[in-house]
Amino acid sequence: MDINPWLMVIIIFSINIVYVSFFTVRMIMTLKGYRYLAALVSMIEIVIYIVGLGLVLDNLDQIQNLIAYALGYGSGVIIGTKIEEKMALGYITVNVITIDESDYLPRKLREKGYGVTDWDANGMDGGRQAMQILTPRKMELQLYQTIKEIDPKAFIIAYEPKTIHGGFWVKAVRKGKLMK
């Protein structure tokens, strides 16, 4: 099969972008516990991988093919992470500490449907209000925006919980009852 060398470069580059995007999404799905969906994605991923690698190995005498493979790989990582950001699988836990010791911020967040546990805390300069908020990752940016609108000086730190068990809130979120 005699293909234009630049067309081969474009094909190898494109195949690798698709392969690595699938790889990245599959890996994240695996880490977040979506094992059956990850297995399905991996079946598609491996077919794309074999086709792309075969094209490169059949044309190793052309350095531009190897470069296209490497550039496609790097681009695929970027695109795959962007896809995962849009999918926003799982939950995050956000810890917020505010100087305002009233219940205004926790109350406003609860009115919007967020699960908030709050308590009085002590900081270097005195009393604080501390909160722990669990939310789907799809709602993460909206949560930050709401907190910053109410208290622009709030200290915010977020992490992804590995296991969630119990509580009334998770059931409500799974039923789609968090307000947007």
Backbone hydrogen bonds in HBPLUS format (Angstrom, degrees):
<---DONOR---> <-ACCEPTOR-->    atom                        ^
c    i                          cat <-CA-CA->   ^        H-A-AA   ^      H-
h    n   atom  resd res      DA  || num        DHA   H-A  angle D-A-AA Bond
n    s   type  num  typ     dist DA aas  dist angle  dist       angle   num
A0007-LEU N   A0004-ASN O   3.06 MM   3  5.23 124.2  2.39 102.6 117.2     1
A0008-MET N   A0004-ASN O   3.02 MM   4  6.37 153.0  2.09 154.6 162.9     2
A0009-VAL N   A0005-PRO O   3.10 MM   4  6.39 149.8  2.20 138.8 146.4     3
A0010-ILE N   A0006-TRP O   3.10 MM   4  6.33 159.3  2.14 142.1 146.7     4
A0011-ILE N   A0007-LEU O   2.89 MM   4  6.15 156.9  1.94 149.4 156.2     5
A0012-ILE N   A0008-MET O   2.89 MM   4  6.07 170.4  1.89 156.2 158.3     6
A0013-PHE N   A0009-VAL O   2.90 MM   4  6.00 166.7  1.92 151.3 155.7     7
A0014-SER N   A0010-ILE O   2.93 MM   4  6.00 165.8  1.95 147.1 151.3     8
A0015-ILE N   A0011-ILE O   2.88 MM   4  6.02 164.8  1.90 153.4 157.9     9
A0016-ASN N   A0012-ILE O   3.03 MM   4  6.15 160.2  2.07 148.8 154.0    10
A0017-ILE N   A0013-PHE O   3.06 MM   4  6.34 150.0  2.15 146.4 154.8    11
A0018-VAL N   A0014-SER O   3.08 MM   4  6.36 166.6  2.10 153.8 156.4    12
A0019-TYR N   A0015-ILE O   2.85 MM   4  6.04 167.0  1.86 153.5 157.7    13
A0020-VAL N   A0016-ASN O   2.91 MM   4  5.89 173.4  1.91 149.2 151.3    14
A0021-SER N   A0017-ILE O   2.99 MM   4  6.00 150.6  2.08 143.0 151.6    15
A0022-PHE N   A0018-VAL O   3.02 MM   4  6.23 162.3  2.05 150.7 155.1    16
A0023-PHE N   A0019-TYR O   2.84 MM   4  6.13 157.6  1.89 149.2 156.6    17
A0024-THR N   A0020-VAL O   2.83 MM   4  5.98 164.1  1.86 148.9 152.0    18
A0025-VAL N   A0021-SER O   3.03 MM   4  6.21 172.0  2.04 153.4 155.5    19
A0026-ARG N   A0022-PHE O   2.81 MM   4  5.90 161.1  1.85 151.9 158.1    20
A0027-MET N   A0023-PHE O   2.90 MM   4  6.08 158.4  1.95 149.9 155.6    21
A0028-ILE N   A0024-THR O   3.09 MM   4  6.33 162.3  2.13 151.1 155.3    22
A0029-MET N   A0025-VAL O   2.90 MM   4  6.11 158.1  1.95 150.3 156.9    23
A0030-THR N   A0026-ARG O   2.90 MM   4  6.12 154.7  1.97 148.4 155.2    24
A0031-LEU N   A0027-MET O   2.99 MM   4  6.28 161.9  2.03 149.6 153.9    25
A0032-LYS N   A0028-ILE O   2.98 MM   4  6.17 140.0  2.14 144.0 154.7    26
A0034-TYR N   A0029-MET O   2.84 MM   5  5.04 152.8  1.91 156.5 151.4    27
A0033-GLY N   A0030-THR O   3.15 MM   3  5.25 162.7  2.18 105.9 110.8    28
A0038-ALA N   A0034-TYR O   2.89 MM   4  6.00 154.2  1.96 152.4 161.0    29
A0039-ALA N   A0035-ARG O   2.91 MM   4  6.07 145.5  2.03 138.9 147.6    30
A0040-LEU N   A0036-TYR O   3.11 MM   4  6.40 153.7  2.18 142.4 148.7    31
A0041-VAL N   A0037-LEU O   2.98 MM   4  6.28 163.0  2.01 151.4 155.7    32
A0042-SER N   A0038-ALA O   2.88 MM   4  6.07 150.9  1.97 144.4 152.8    33
A0043-MET N   A0039-ALA O   3.19 MM   4  6.48 139.8  2.36 141.7 150.4    34
A0043-MET N   A0040-LEU O   3.22 MM   3  5.39 131.3  2.47  98.6 110.6    35
A0045-GLU N   A0041-VAL O   2.88 MM   4  6.09 162.9  1.91 152.9 158.7    36
A0046-ILE N   A0042-SER O   2.97 MM   4  6.03 160.0  2.01 146.5 149.2    37
A0048-ILE N   A0044-ILE O   3.18 MM   4  6.49 165.5  2.21 155.8 159.4    38
A0049-TYR N   A0045-GLU O   2.90 MM   4  6.12 157.9  1.95 150.8 157.8    39
A0050-ILE N   A0046-ILE O   2.97 MM   4  6.11 164.7  1.99 148.1 151.1    40
A0051-VAL N   A0047-VAL O   3.13 MM   4  6.34 163.9  2.16 150.5 154.6    41
A0052-GLY N   A0048-ILE O   2.99 MM   4  6.18 168.9  2.00 153.9 157.1    42
A0053-LEU N   A0049-TYR O   2.81 MM   4  5.94 171.3  1.82 159.4 162.2    43
A0054-GLY N   A0050-ILE O   2.90 MM   4  5.84 154.6  1.96 141.4 149.2    44
A0055-LEU N   A0051-VAL O   3.06 MM   4  6.33 154.0  2.13 146.5 152.7    45
A0056-VAL N   A0052-GLY O   3.14 MM   4  6.46 156.1  2.20 147.5 153.6    46
A0057-LEU N   A0053-LEU O   2.83 MM   4  6.06 170.5  1.84 158.6 161.3    47
A0058-ASP N   A0054-GLY O   2.90 MM   4  5.96 150.5  1.99 145.7 153.6    48
A0059-ASN N   A0056-VAL O   2.99 MM   3  5.12 143.0  2.13 101.1 112.5    49
A0062-GLN N   A0059-ASN O   3.13 MM   3  5.83 166.2  2.15 120.9 124.2    50
A0065-ASN N   A0062-GLN O   3.00 MM   3  5.62 146.1  2.12 115.4 124.3    51
A0066-LEU N   A0063-ILE O   3.10 MM   3  5.26 118.8  2.50 100.4 114.6    52
A0067-ILE N   A0063-ILE O   3.01 MM   4  6.34 160.1  2.05 154.6 160.6    53
A0068-ALA N   A0064-GLN O   2.88 MM   4  5.98 153.5  1.95 138.6 146.1    54
A0069-TYR N   A0065-ASN O   2.91 MM   4  6.11 150.3  2.00 141.0 149.1    55
A0070-ALA N   A0066-LEU O   3.00 MM   4  6.30 161.0  2.04 149.0 153.1    56
A0071-LEU N   A0067-ILE O   2.87 MM   4  6.09 168.0  1.88 156.2 159.5    57
A0072-GLY N   A0068-ALA O   2.83 MM   4  5.86 155.6  1.89 144.4 151.8    58
A0073-TYR N   A0069-TYR O   2.95 MM   4  6.14 147.8  2.05 143.0 151.9    59
A0074-GLY N   A0070-ALA O   3.08 MM   4  6.39 167.0  2.09 154.7 156.1    60
A0075-SER N   A0071-LEU O   2.96 MM   4  6.10 163.3  1.99 148.6 153.8    61
A0076-GLY N   A0072-GLY O   2.84 MM   4  5.90 147.7  1.94 140.5 149.8    62
A0077-VAL N   A0073-TYR O   3.11 MM   4  6.48 145.6  2.24 148.1 156.3    63
A0078-ILE N   A0074-GLY O   3.34 MM   4  6.69 161.7  2.37 148.1 151.6    64
A0079-ILE N   A0075-SER O   2.92 MM   4  6.18 170.6  1.93 157.2 159.8    65
A0080-GLY N   A0076-GLY O   2.76 MM   4  5.75 158.0  1.81 144.4 151.5    66
A0081-THR N   A0077-VAL O   3.02 MM   4  6.20 157.8  2.07 148.3 153.1    67
A0082-LYS N   A0078-ILE O   3.06 MM   4  6.32 151.7  2.15 145.9 154.1    68
A0083-ILE N   A0079-ILE O   2.91 MM   4  6.20 154.7  1.98 150.8 157.6    69
A0084-GLU N   A0080-GLY O   3.00 MM   4  6.26 158.9  2.04 145.8 151.4    70
A0085-GLU N   A0081-THR O   2.92 MM   4  6.14 152.3  2.00 144.0 151.4    71
A0086-LYS N   A0082-LYS O   3.10 MM   4  6.40 150.7  2.19 144.4 151.5    72
A0087-MET N   A0083-ILE O   2.94 MM   4  6.27 147.5  2.05 146.5 156.5    73
A0088-ALA N   A0084-GLU O   2.83 MM   4  6.00 152.4  1.91 151.7 158.9    74
A0137-ARG N   A0090-GLY O   3.00 MM  47  5.94 168.5  2.01 137.6 137.5    75
A0092-ILE N   A0135-THR O   2.83 MM  43  5.61 157.2  1.88 164.8 172.3    76
A0135-THR N   A0092-ILE O   3.02 MM  43  5.61 162.4  2.05 160.9 165.9    77
A0093-THR N   A0159-TYR O   2.73 MM  66  5.43 172.2  1.74 173.0 175.9    78
A0159-TYR N   A0093-THR O   2.91 MM  66  5.43 152.8  1.99 152.2 161.2    79
A0094-VAL N   A0133-ILE O   2.72 MM  39  5.03 163.8  1.75 151.2 157.0    80
A0133-ILE N   A0094-VAL O   2.80 MM  39  5.03 156.6  1.86 144.2 152.2    81
A0095-ASN N   A0157-ILE O   2.74 MM  62  5.28 167.2  1.75 171.2 170.4    82
A0157-ILE N   A0095-ASN O   2.94 MM  62  5.28 154.7  2.00 153.1 159.5    83
A0096-VAL N   A0131-MET O   2.94 MM  35  5.09 159.8  1.98 137.9 143.9    84
A0131-MET N   A0096-VAL O   2.79 MM  35  5.09 146.0  1.90 153.1 159.5    85
A0097-ILE N   A0155-PHE O   2.88 MM  58  5.08 154.8  1.95 144.1 151.7    86
A0155-PHE N   A0097-ILE O   2.86 MM  58  5.08 168.8  1.88 160.7 158.4    87
A0098-THR N   A0129-GLN O   2.91 MM  31  5.26 161.9  1.94 151.8 157.8    88
A0129-GLN N   A0098-THR O   2.89 MM  31  5.26 162.9  1.92 154.6 159.9    89
A0107-ARG N   A0103-ASP O   2.99 MM   4  5.94 156.2  2.05 148.7 156.0    90
A0108-LYS N   A0104-TYR O   2.95 MM   4  6.17 162.0  1.98 154.3 159.0    91
A0109-LEU N   A0105-LEU O   2.97 MM   4  6.17 161.8  2.01 157.0 161.8    92
A0110-ARG N   A0106-PRO O   2.95 MM   4  6.13 154.4  2.01 145.5 152.5    93
A0111-GLU N   A0107-ARG O   2.93 MM   4  6.19 150.5  2.01 147.1 155.5    94
A0112-LYS N   A0108-LYS O   3.23 MM   4  6.53 135.3  2.44 137.0 147.7    95
A0112-LYS N   A0109-LEU O   3.14 MM   3  5.17 131.2  2.39  94.5 107.4    96
A0114-TYR N   A0109-LEU O   3.09 MM   5  5.56 153.5  2.16 153.2 144.9    97
A0113-GLY N   A0110-ARG O   2.88 MM   3  4.95 155.5  1.94 104.0 111.9    98
A0134-LEU N   A0115-GLY O   3.32 MM  19  5.75 150.1  2.42 147.5 155.8    99
A0117-THR N   A0132-GLN O   2.96 MM  15  5.25 161.3  1.99 149.4 155.6   100
A0132-GLN N   A0117-THR O   2.78 MM  15  5.25 149.6  1.88 150.4 160.7   101
A0119-TRP N   A0130-ALA O   2.91 MM  11  5.40 151.6  1.99 150.2 155.6   102
A0130-ALA N   A0119-TRP O   2.89 MM  11  5.40 175.2  1.90 174.3 172.6   103
A0121-ALA N   A0128-ARG O   2.94 MM   7  4.94 167.6  1.95 138.1 136.5   104
A0128-ARG N   A0121-ALA O   2.79 MM   7  4.94 147.7  1.89 146.2 140.9   105
A0123-GLY N   A0126-GLY O   2.63 MM   3  5.13 177.9  1.63 158.0 158.2   106
A0126-GLY N   A0123-GLY O   3.23 MM   3  5.13 169.9  2.24 106.0 107.8   107
A0139-MET N   A0136-PRO O   2.90 MM   3  5.52 155.2  1.97 118.4 125.9   108
A0140-GLU N   A0137-ARG O   3.10 MM   3  4.94 165.0  2.12 105.2 109.7   109
A0143-LEU N   A0139-MET O   2.98 MM   4  6.20 153.1  2.05 154.9 163.0   110
A0144-TYR N   A0140-GLU O   3.07 MM   4  6.43 163.2  2.10 155.8 159.2   111
A0145-GLN N   A0141-LEU O   2.97 MM   4  6.16 160.6  2.01 146.9 152.5   112
A0146-THR N   A0142-GLN O   2.96 MM   4  6.16 159.8  2.00 148.3 153.4   113
A0147-ILE N   A0143-LEU O   2.96 MM   4  6.23 166.5  1.98 157.9 161.0   114
A0148-LYS N   A0144-TYR O   2.92 MM   4  6.11 168.3  1.93 154.7 158.0   115
A0149-GLU N   A0145-GLN O   2.93 MM   4  6.11 146.2  2.04 146.6 155.7   116
A0150-ILE N   A0146-THR O   3.19 MM   4  6.41 153.4  2.26 147.6 153.6   117
A0151-ASP N   A0147-ILE O   2.75 MM   4  5.87 168.6  1.76 160.9 165.0   118
A0154-ALA N   A0151-ASP O   3.08 MM   3  5.47 168.0  2.09 121.1 122.4   119
A0172-ALA N   A0169-TRP O   3.04 MM   3  5.15 114.3  2.49  99.1 114.8   120
A0173-VAL N   A0169-TRP O   2.99 MM   4  6.29 156.9  2.04 157.2 163.9   121
A0174-ARG N   A0170-VAL O   2.98 MM   4  6.19 162.1  2.01 150.9 155.7   122
A0175-LYS N   A0171-LYS O   3.17 MM   4  6.40 134.2  2.39 137.7 149.2   123
A0175-LYS N   A0172-ALA O   3.18 MM   3  5.15 131.2  2.43  92.6 105.7   124
A0177-LYS N   A0172-ALA O   3.00 MM   5  5.40 163.4  2.02 147.0 148.0   125
A0176-GLY N   A0173-VAL O   2.81 MM   3  4.93 158.9  1.85 108.7 114.8   126
